[in-house]
Amino acid sequence: MLKGIPSILSPELLKILMEMGHGDELVIGDGNFCAASLSQRLVRCDGHDVPRLLDAILGLFPLDRFVECPVALMEVVAGSGDAEPPIWETYKEIVEKHEPVNKGIEFEERFAFYERTKKAYAVVATGETALYANIILKKGVIE
């Protein structure tokens, strides 16, 4: 055990976060996300929800300040409902809490999100039940 490290972050996930460099991307997928088939490195966090993981990760993980949008969400598929998924507001609040200046969020079409996931440094598979709860974080530098 270490002081100051949220217990939701496993040793495997902490190792991945430490290995990542500036510009590397981390995908956090919901329970429906095809994490295993798209990932180069897979970290299982079954039973955990994305907001708690996101909050813990962003407490340690700087977002890239050299890009306009260091966070990406999978946009809602046309015809499946036009409303913004409620979990997105939660994500915006968590990002704002940790990155009050660098908080740009972009939206990726479903298949573009999958392609971006294939290139990501790692994918975290969660037990999140909310729809459209997938998120990509681009790592920055500690200054």
C-alpha positions as CSV (number, residue, x, y, z in Angstrom):
1,M,0.0,0.0,0.0
2,L,1.1,3.6,-0.7
3,K,-0.2,6.9,0.7
4,G,-2.1,9.1,-1.7
5,I,-2.8,6.5,-4.3
6,P,-6.5,5.8,-4.8
7,S,-7.3,2.1,-4.0
8,I,-9.3,1.8,-7.2
9,L,-6.1,2.1,-9.2
10,S,-4.6,-1.4,-9.5
11,P,-0.8,-1.9,-9.6
12,E,-1.2,-3.0,-13.3
13,L,-3.0,0.2,-14.1
14,L,-0.5,2.4,-12.2
15,K,2.3,0.7,-14.2
16,I,0.6,1.5,-17.5
17,L,0.0,5.1,-16.5
18,M,3.7,5.4,-15.5
19,E,4.9,3.9,-18.8
20,M,2.9,6.2,-21.0
21,G,4.6,9.2,-22.5
22,H,3.5,12.6,-23.8
23,G,0.8,12.1,-26.5
24,D,0.0,8.5,-25.7
25,E,-3.6,7.8,-25.3
26,L,-5.6,5.8,-22.7
27,V,-9.0,4.5,-23.5
28,I,-11.5,3.8,-20.7
29,G,-14.3,1.6,-22.0
30,D,-17.7,0.9,-20.6
31,G,-19.0,-2.7,-20.0
32,N,-20.3,-3.0,-23.6
33,F,-17.0,-1.8,-25.2
34,C,-15.0,-4.2,-27.4
35,A,-11.9,-3.6,-25.2
36,A,-10.2,-7.0,-25.6
37,S,-10.4,-7.1,-29.4
38,L,-9.2,-3.6,-30.0
39,S,-6.4,-3.2,-27.4
40,Q,-2.6,-3.5,-27.5
41,R,-2.6,-3.6,-23.7
42,L,-5.7,-4.4,-21.7
43,V,-6.3,-3.6,-18.1
44,R,-9.3,-5.2,-16.5
45,C,-11.2,-3.1,-14.0
46,D,-14.4,-5.1,-14.0
47,G,-16.9,-4.1,-11.3
48,H,-15.7,-0.5,-11.3
49,D,-17.5,2.5,-12.9
50,V,-15.8,4.9,-15.2
51,P,-16.4,8.1,-13.2
52,R,-14.6,6.8,-10.1
53,L,-11.7,5.5,-12.3
54,L,-11.6,8.7,-14.3
55,D,-11.4,10.9,-11.2
56,A,-8.6,8.7,-9.7
57,I,-6.7,8.6,-13.0
58,L,-6.9,12.4,-13.6
59,G,-5.6,12.9,-10.1
60,L,-2.3,11.5,-11.3
61,F,-2.4,11.8,-15.1
62,P,-1.8,15.2,-16.8
63,L,-3.8,15.9,-20.0
64,D,-2.0,17.1,-23.1
65,R,-2.0,20.9,-23.1
66,F,-0.6,21.1,-26.6
67,V,-3.8,19.9,-28.2
68,E,-7.2,21.6,-28.3
69,C,-9.0,18.5,-27.1
70,P,-7.1,16.1,-24.9
71,V,-10.3,14.2,-24.2
72,A,-12.6,12.3,-26.7
73,L,-16.0,10.7,-26.4
74,M,-17.7,8.3,-28.7
75,E,-20.6,10.3,-30.3
76,V,-24.1,8.9,-30.2
77,V,-24.9,6.8,-33.3
78,A,-27.5,8.5,-35.5
79,G,-31.0,7.1,-34.9
80,S,-30.2,5.7,-31.5
81,G,-31.4,8.8,-29.6
82,D,-30.5,12.4,-29.9
83,A,-30.1,13.2,-26.2
84,E,-26.6,13.7,-24.8
85,P,-25.9,10.7,-22.5
86,P,-26.2,11.9,-18.8
87,I,-22.7,10.4,-18.0
88,W,-21.1,13.0,-20.3
89,E,-22.0,15.8,-17.8
90,T,-20.3,13.8,-15.1
91,Y,-17.2,13.4,-17.2
92,K,-17.1,17.2,-18.0
93,E,-17.3,17.9,-14.2
94,I,-14.4,15.5,-13.5
95,V,-12.2,16.9,-16.3
96,E,-13.0,20.5,-15.1
97,K,-12.1,19.5,-11.5
98,H,-8.6,18.3,-12.5
99,E,-8.0,20.4,-15.6
100,P,-9.8,23.8,-15.2
101,V,-7.9,25.3,-18.1
102,N,-7.2,22.4,-20.5
103,K,-10.6,20.8,-20.7
104,G,-11.5,20.5,-24.4
105,I,-13.6,17.5,-25.4
106,E,-14.1,16.2,-28.9
107,F,-16.5,13.6,-30.3
108,E,-15.5,10.7,-32.5
109,E,-17.8,8.7,-34.7
110,R,-18.1,5.1,-33.5
111,F,-15.8,3.4,-36.0
112,A,-13.3,6.3,-35.9
113,F,-13.3,5.8,-32.1
114,Y,-12.6,2.1,-32.6
115,E,-9.7,2.9,-35.0
116,R,-8.2,5.4,-32.5
117,T,-8.5,2.7,-29.8
118,K,-6.4,0.3,-31.9
119,K,-3.6,2.9,-31.8
120,A,-4.0,3.7,-28.1
121,Y,-1.3,2.8,-25.6
122,A,-3.8,0.9,-23.4
123,V,-7.4,0.2,-22.9
124,V,-9.1,-0.1,-19.5
125,A,-12.2,-2.4,-19.5
126,T,-14.7,-1.5,-16.8
127,G,-18.1,-2.6,-15.6
128,E,-19.7,0.7,-16.4
129,T,-23.4,0.2,-17.4
130,A,-24.1,3.7,-18.8
131,L,-24.3,3.9,-22.6
132,Y,-21.7,5.9,-24.5
133,A,-19.5,5.9,-21.5
134,N,-16.3,5.4,-23.5
135,I,-13.6,8.0,-23.1
136,I,-10.1,8.7,-24.5
137,L,-7.4,10.6,-22.6
138,K,-4.3,12.0,-24.2
139,K,-1.4,12.2,-21.8
140,G,0.5,15.4,-21.2
141,V,3.6,16.3,-19.3
142,I,4.2,17.2,-15.7
143,E,5.6,20.8,-15.4
